[in-house]
Amino acid sequence: MNPFALLGMIKQLENAHPKAAAFVRNELMTGLPEGTILEMTVTKPGMSPKTANIKITQEDLVALDQIKNIKPN
């Protein structure tokens, strides 16, 4: 994927959902120490909410660092 196209899509999402973008920037992008619990709830129209969570492990942090260091071709 073209990196400039990806940046444009990210900017579009930030403009459409400023509160979510700020949350990601302030909470997720500042680093998540081991032991952090991430919880997400999805509520589809006409359906009951579904919630899942994960507790960040050292292995998760290593994997995230490796993903961050992937360079596009």
DSSP file (Angstrom, degrees, kcal/mol; ACC not computed):
  #  RESIDUE AA STRUCTURE BP1 BP2  ACC     N-H-->O    O-->H-N    N-H-->O    O-->H-N    TCO  KAPPA ALPHA  PHI   PSI    X-CA   Y-CA   Z-CA
    1    1 A M              0   0    0      0, 0.0     3,-0.0     0, 0.0     0, 0.0   0.000 360.0 360.0 360.0 142.1    0.0    0.0    0.0
    2    2 A N     >  -     0   0    0      1,-0.2     4,-2.1     2,-0.0     3,-0.3  -0.506 360.0-141.6 -65.2 123.6    1.1    3.5   -0.8
    3    3 A P  H  > S+     0   0    0      0, 0.0     4,-2.4     0, 0.0    -1,-0.2   0.838 101.5  53.9 -59.0 -33.2    2.3    5.1    2.5
    4    4 A F  H  > S+     0   0    0      2,-0.2     4,-1.9     1,-0.2     5,-0.1   0.878 107.5  50.0 -69.5 -36.5    0.8    8.5    1.4
    5    5 A A  H  > S+     0   0    0     -3,-0.3     4,-2.1     2,-0.2    -1,-0.2   0.909 110.4  50.8 -65.5 -41.3   -2.6    6.8    0.8
    6    6 A L  H  X S+     0   0    0     -4,-2.1     4,-2.4     1,-0.2    -2,-0.2   0.920 109.0  50.5 -61.9 -44.7   -2.4    5.2    4.3
    7    7 A L  H  X S+     0   0    0     -4,-2.4     4,-2.4     1,-0.2    -1,-0.2   0.885 109.1  52.3 -60.8 -38.1   -1.6    8.6    5.9
    8    8 A G  H  X S+     0   0    0     -4,-1.9     4,-2.2     2,-0.2    -1,-0.2   0.900 109.5  48.5 -64.1 -40.7   -4.6   10.1    4.1
    9    9 A M  H  X S+     0   0    0     -4,-2.1     4,-2.3     2,-0.2    -2,-0.2   0.897 111.0  50.7 -66.0 -40.1   -6.9    7.3    5.5
   10   10 A I  H  X S+     0   0    0     -4,-2.4     4,-2.5     2,-0.2    -2,-0.2   0.927 110.8  48.8 -62.7 -44.3   -5.5    7.8    9.0
   11   11 A K  H  X S+     0   0    0     -4,-2.4     4,-2.4     1,-0.2    -2,-0.2   0.893 109.3  53.0 -62.8 -39.9   -6.1   11.6    8.8
   12   12 A Q  H  X S+     0   0    0     -4,-2.2     4,-2.1     2,-0.2    -1,-0.2   0.917 110.5  47.1 -61.7 -43.6   -9.7   10.9    7.5
   13   13 A L  H  X S+     0   0    0     -4,-2.3     4,-2.2     2,-0.2    -2,-0.2   0.899 110.8  52.2 -65.2 -40.2  -10.4    8.7   10.5
   14   14 A E  H  < S+     0   0    0     -4,-2.5     7,-0.2     1,-0.2    -2,-0.2   0.904 111.6  46.7 -61.7 -41.1   -8.9   11.2   12.9
   15   15 A N  H  < S+     0   0    0     -4,-2.4    -1,-0.2     1,-0.2    -2,-0.2   0.876 115.6  45.1 -68.8 -37.3  -11.1   13.9   11.4
   16   16 A A  H  < S+     0   0    0     -4,-2.1    -2,-0.2     1,-0.2    -1,-0.2   0.796 128.0  26.4 -75.9 -28.9  -14.2   11.7   11.6
   17   17 A H     X  +     0   0    0     -4,-2.2     4,-2.4    -5,-0.2    -1,-0.2  -0.543  67.2 162.4-135.4  67.3  -13.6   10.4   15.1
   18   18 A P  H  > S+     0   0    0      0, 0.0     4,-2.4     0, 0.0     5,-0.2   0.839  76.3  52.7 -62.1 -35.3  -11.5   13.0   17.0
   19   19 A K  H  > S+     0   0    0      2,-0.2     4,-2.1     1,-0.2     5,-0.1   0.922 112.1  45.1 -66.8 -42.3  -12.2   11.6   20.5
   20   20 A A  H  > S+     0   0    0      2,-0.2     4,-2.6     1,-0.2     5,-0.2   0.908 113.1  51.0 -66.6 -41.2  -11.1    8.1   19.5
   21   21 A A  H  X S+     0   0    0     -4,-2.4     4,-2.6    -7,-0.2    -2,-0.2   0.913 110.8  48.4 -62.4 -42.4   -8.0    9.5   17.8
   22   22 A A  H  X S+     0   0    0     -4,-2.4     4,-2.9    -5,-0.2     5,-0.3   0.898 110.7  51.6 -64.4 -40.0   -7.1   11.5   20.9
   23   23 A F  H  X>S+     0   0    0     -4,-2.1     4,-2.8     2,-0.2     5,-0.8   0.941 111.7  45.9 -61.9 -47.7   -7.6    8.4   23.1
   24   24 A V  I  X>S+     0   0    0     -4,-2.6     5,-2.6     1,-0.2     4,-0.8   0.936 116.0  46.5 -60.7 -46.6   -5.4    6.3   20.9
   25   25 A R  I  <5S+     0   0    0     -4,-2.6    -2,-0.2    -5,-0.2    -1,-0.2   0.916 120.4  37.4 -62.3 -44.9   -2.7    9.0   20.8
   26   26 A N  I  <5S+     0   0    0     -4,-2.9    -2,-0.2    -5,-0.2    -1,-0.2   0.814 131.1  22.8 -81.9 -31.6   -2.8    9.8   24.5
   27   27 A E  I  <5S+     0   0    0     -4,-2.8    -3,-0.2    -5,-0.3    -2,-0.1   0.855 129.7  31.1-104.5 -46.0   -3.3    6.3   26.0
   28   28 A L  I ><<S+     0   0    0     -4,-0.8     3,-1.2    -5,-0.8    -3,-0.2   0.894 117.4  50.0 -85.4 -40.7   -2.1    3.7   23.5
   29   29 A M  T 3 <S+     0   0    0     -5,-2.6    -1,-0.2     1,-0.3    -4,-0.1   0.591  99.1  67.6 -78.3  -9.0    0.7    5.4   21.6
   30   30 A T  T 3  S-     0   0    0     -6,-0.3    -1,-0.3     1,-0.2    -2,-0.1   0.438 118.7 -88.8 -88.2   1.0    2.4    6.6   24.9
   31   31 A G    <   -     0   0    0     -3,-1.2    -1,-0.2     1,-0.1    -2,-0.1   0.127  28.7-124.3 103.9 141.9    3.3    3.0   25.7
   32   32 A L        -     0   0    0     -3,-0.1     3,-0.1     4,-0.0    -1,-0.1  -0.951  25.4-143.6-122.0 109.6    1.6    0.2   27.6
   33   33 A P    >   -     0   0    0      0, 0.0     3,-2.0     0, 0.0    23,-0.2  -0.309  37.1 -82.0 -70.3 156.5    3.5   -1.3   30.4
   34   34 A E  T 3  S+     0   0    0      1,-0.3    23,-0.2    21,-0.1     3,-0.1  -0.291 119.2  36.2 -53.6 138.4    3.3   -5.0   31.2
   35   35 A G  T 3  S+     0   0    0     21,-2.8    -1,-0.3     1,-0.4     2,-0.1   0.249  81.4 138.3  96.8 -11.6    0.2   -5.8   33.2
   36   36 A T    <   -     0   0    0     -3,-2.0    20,-3.3    20,-0.1     2,-0.6  -0.433  46.0-141.9 -64.2 138.1   -1.9   -3.2   31.4
   37   37 A I  E     -A   55   0A   0     18,-0.2     2,-0.5    -2,-0.1    18,-0.2  -0.924  11.7-162.9-107.1 123.5   -5.4   -4.5   30.7
   38   38 A L  E     -A   54   0A   0     16,-2.7    16,-2.4    -2,-0.6     2,-0.4  -0.904  10.2-175.1-102.3 130.7   -7.0   -3.5   27.4
   39   39 A E  E     -A   53   0A   0     -2,-0.5     2,-0.4    14,-0.2    14,-0.2  -0.987   3.7-173.8-128.6 136.9  -10.8   -3.9   27.2
   40   40 A M  E     -A   52   0A   0     12,-2.8    12,-2.3    -2,-0.4     2,-0.4  -0.993   6.0-164.8-132.7 137.6  -13.0   -3.4   24.2
   41   41 A T  E     -A   51   0A   0     -2,-0.4     2,-0.5    10,-0.2    10,-0.2  -0.981   3.2-166.0-120.7 132.8  -16.7   -3.5   23.8
   42   42 A V  E     -A   50   0A   0      8,-2.8     8,-2.4    -2,-0.4     2,-0.5  -0.978   2.8-172.9-118.2 126.9  -18.5   -3.7   20.5
   43   43 A T        -     0   0    0     -2,-0.5     5,-0.1     6,-0.2     3,-0.1  -0.938   7.7-164.0-121.3 107.6  -22.2   -3.0   20.3
   44   44 A K    >   -     0   0    0     -2,-0.5     3,-2.4     4,-0.4    -2,-0.0  -0.601  41.2 -81.5 -86.1 150.6  -23.8   -3.8   16.9
   45   45 A P  T 3  S+     0   0    0      0, 0.0    -1,-0.1     0, 0.0     3,-0.1  -0.265 115.4   4.4 -54.1 128.9  -27.2   -2.3   16.1
   46   46 A G  T 3  S+     0   0    0      1,-0.2     2,-0.3    -3,-0.1    -2,-0.0   0.550 114.0 100.3  75.9   8.0  -29.9   -4.5   17.6
   47   47 A M  S <  S-     0   0    0     -3,-2.4    -1,-0.2     3,-0.0     3,-0.1  -0.840  77.4 -99.6-124.5 161.5  -27.5   -6.8   19.4
   48   48 A S        -     0   0    0     -2,-0.3    -4,-0.4     1,-0.1    -6,-0.1  -0.453  49.4 -95.4 -73.5 149.5  -26.2   -7.1   22.9
   49   49 A P        -     0   0    0      0, 0.0     2,-0.4     0, 0.0    -6,-0.2  -0.356  34.3-152.7 -63.7 145.4  -22.7   -5.7   23.6
   50   50 A K  E     -A   42   0A   0     -8,-2.4    -8,-2.8    -3,-0.1     2,-0.4  -0.988  12.7-168.8-120.7 131.1  -19.8   -8.0   23.4
   51   51 A T  E     +A   41   0A   0     -2,-0.4     2,-0.3   -10,-0.2   -10,-0.2  -0.950  10.4 171.1-125.2 140.9  -16.7   -7.3   25.6
   52   52 A A  E     -A   40   0A   0    -12,-2.3   -12,-2.8    -2,-0.4     2,-0.3  -0.969   7.5-171.2-139.8 155.6  -13.2   -8.8   25.5
   53   53 A N  E     -A   39   0A   0     -2,-0.3     2,-0.3   -14,-0.2   -14,-0.2  -0.982   7.7-160.7-145.5 159.3  -10.0   -7.9   27.3
   54   54 A I  E     -A   38   0A   0    -16,-2.4   -16,-2.7    -2,-0.3     2,-0.6  -0.980  16.7-136.7-135.7 150.7   -6.3   -8.8   27.3
   55   55 A K  E     -A   37   0A   0     -2,-0.3   -18,-0.2   -18,-0.2     2,-0.1  -0.949  33.4-119.1-106.6 121.4   -3.6   -8.3   29.9
   56   56 A I        -     0   0    0    -20,-3.3   -21,-2.8    -2,-0.6     2,-0.2  -0.382  34.0-167.7 -65.8 128.4   -0.4   -7.1   28.2
   57   57 A T     >  -     0   0    0    -23,-0.2     4,-1.9    -2,-0.1     5,-0.1  -0.634  37.3-105.0-108.6 169.7    2.5   -9.5   28.7
   58   58 A Q  H  > S+     0   0    0      1,-0.2     4,-2.1    -2,-0.2     5,-0.2   0.879 122.9  55.7 -60.7 -38.0    6.3   -9.1   28.1
   59   59 A E  H  > S+     0   0    0      1,-0.2     4,-2.4     2,-0.2    -1,-0.2   0.884 104.9  52.5 -62.8 -38.8    5.8  -11.3   25.0
   60   60 A D  H  > S+     0   0    0      1,-0.2     4,-2.7     2,-0.2    -1,-0.2   0.916 108.2  51.0 -61.3 -43.3    3.2   -8.9   23.7
   61   61 A L  H  X S+     0   0    0     -4,-1.9     4,-2.1     2,-0.2    -2,-0.2   0.890 109.9  49.5 -63.8 -40.0    5.6   -6.0   24.2
   62   62 A V  H  X S+     0   0    0     -4,-2.1     4,-2.1     2,-0.2    -1,-0.2   0.932 112.1  48.2 -63.3 -45.9    8.3   -7.7   22.2
   63   63 A A  H  X S+     0   0    0     -4,-2.4     4,-2.3     1,-0.2    -2,-0.2   0.909 111.0  50.6 -62.1 -42.5    5.9   -8.6   19.4
   64   64 A L  H  X S+     0   0    0     -4,-2.7     4,-2.5     1,-0.2    -1,-0.2   0.887 108.9  51.8 -63.8 -39.1    4.7   -4.9   19.3
   65   65 A D  H  X S+     0   0    0     -4,-2.1     4,-1.4     2,-0.2    -1,-0.2   0.910 109.6  49.6 -62.9 -41.5    8.2   -3.6   19.1
   66   66 A Q  H  < S+     0   0    0     -4,-2.1     4,-0.3     1,-0.2    -2,-0.2   0.907 111.1  49.2 -64.1 -41.3    9.0   -6.0   16.2
   67   67 A I  H >< S+     0   0    0     -4,-2.3     3,-1.5     1,-0.2    -2,-0.2   0.914 108.3  53.6 -63.4 -42.6    5.8   -4.8   14.4
   68   68 A K  H 3< S+     0   0    0     -4,-2.5    -1,-0.2     1,-0.3    -2,-0.2   0.811 106.5  53.8 -62.2 -29.4    6.8   -1.1   14.9
   69   69 A N  T 3< S+     0   0    0     -4,-1.4     2,-0.3    -3,-0.2    -1,-0.3   0.415  78.0 117.2 -89.7   2.4   10.2   -1.7   13.4
   70   70 A I    <   -     0   0    0     -3,-1.5    -3,-0.0    -4,-0.3    -4,-0.0  -0.566  55.4-149.9 -70.9 128.3    8.8   -3.2   10.1
   71   71 A K        -     0   0    0     -2,-0.3    -2,-0.1     2,-0.0     2,-0.0  -0.851  14.0-120.1-102.0 132.7    9.9   -1.0    7.3
   72   72 A P              0   0    0      0, 0.0    -1,-0.0     0, 0.0     0, 0.0  -0.364 360.0 360.0 -67.1 151.3    7.7   -0.8    4.1
   73   73 A N              0   0    0     -2,-0.0    -2,-0.0     0, 0.0     0, 0.0   0.491 360.0 360.0 -69.4 360.0    9.3   -1.8    0.9
